[in-house]
Amino acid sequence: MNILRSFWNSPTGLKTTHFWGPTFNWTLPLAAAMDTKKPPETISVNMTGASFMRFAWVVRPRNLHLLVCHITNETMQLYQLSRWFRAQREQSKEEANVE
């Protein structure tokens, strides 16, 4: 019971945005995982390249829950970015073959 009470009252516990923000932030990597089924032409390169991990590290109190979420999201976004680059390369090859 003491563990639950200490988590409840901690600076990153259930009563804070330091807990609920990252919890709902997990929808970003989940959406990126679902987007792997979509065509690479729909990928936004500007948003895919954005990294928010530094914020999770420098915010006080340090929020490891948010950091893990951002690392997972960045991993998914890098995969999406690689899909976009591969699609661009394939498109360039196809255009070169047509000419």
Buried (B, 14 or more C-beta within 10 A) or exposed (E): EEEEEEEEEBEBBEEBEBBEBBEEBBEBBEEBBEBEEEEBEEBEEEEBEEEBBEEBEEBEEEBEBBBBBBBBBBEBBBBBBEBBEEBEEEEEEEEEEEE
